[in-house]
Amino acid sequence: MLRSIAEGVTLAVRAQPGAKKTVITGVYGEGAAAQLKIAVKAPPLEGRANQALIAFLAERLGVAKNAVELRSGESSRSKVFLLRGVSLDKAEAALSAHDLLNSPSV
């Protein structure tokens, strides 16, 4: 789900657009194919859900929105984001506040 690369960290996400609020809901899949499940309030129209995910991840990680880049999955529920300048430790700490990174698959 999280991978350290030269530019920062990549994060695999499984988006659930059209939710009541934007929150991390669990982990989708397991092992190397695991993705962080995030319910997104915005609809999947005209990139609104993608922009909402970028804003949510930036706020959660305490970085600027331009430090979060959608690398793949623009029109898919499965997405990969680049978190520029973020260490693996910082990403794990920010995203595992609810012990989601180590929870069983949902």
N, C-alpha and C positions, 0 to 999 in steps of 0.2 A: 504494500500500500504506500509506504514511504520509502523513497530511495535517494541516497545522497549522490549528487553529481557535482561537477566543477562549479556550476552556476548557483547552486543551492540545493534544493530538495524537490523531487517530483512527488506528487500526491495523486493517487488513483481515487476517483470519486464516483459513486453511483447516485445520480440525482433523481429526486422524486418531486417534480414541479407541481405547482398548484396546491400545495399544502396550506394548512391554516397558519403556520408560522415557519420560519427558517430555523431549523435545529439539526444537530447531529442525532441520527436515530439508531445507529449501530454499525455493524460491519457486514458487508455483502460478500459472500464467497469465503475462501480460506487459502492459506499459504501464499504463494507468489501472486495469485490472481485476486487476492482480497482487495476490496474497495471500501472506502469510508462512505456509508450511506448518509446523505444529507437531504432532508425534506426542505424544499424551497417554496416560499410563499408565492413568488412570481410565476406567471404562466410561461410555458415554453414557446412564446411568440416573439419574433423579431429579436432574439438574443437576450430577452429580459431575464430569463432564469440564469443564464450564464453570467450576466452582470451582477445579479443578486448573489450568486455563489462567490464571485470575485470579491465583492464587498464584504460578505460574511467571513470568508477566509482571511482577508486582510485585517479585519477587526479582531478576529480571534487570535491572530498571530502578532498583532501589534505592529503591522507594517503598512506602508502606503499601498493603495490599490494597484499602482503601476508595478509593484513588486510581485504581484500575482498574475500569471499569464496562462491562459488556456492554451495548452499545447496540442491537444487532440480531443475529438469528440464533440465538436461544436453543435451538431444536430442529434447527438446520441445521449442516452442516459449515462453511459459510461464515458468518463472524461479523465484527462490527465492534466493537472495544473503544475506549472513551475513556480516554486516559491523562491524567488531570487534573494540571495543573501541571507537565507534562513538556514540555520544548522539543523541537522537531524535531531539533536537533543531538544532544541527549542520547539521544533515542530511536534515531536512526540509529546512534550510536556503540554503544549497548548491544545492539542487535539485529544489528549487522553485524560482530560479533567474528569471524565466520567468512566475511566478505565475502559474506554471503547476499543483501543488498539489491541488489548489483550483479551477481549471478550470473545465468546464462541460465535460462530457464524450465525447470521440471521437469515 
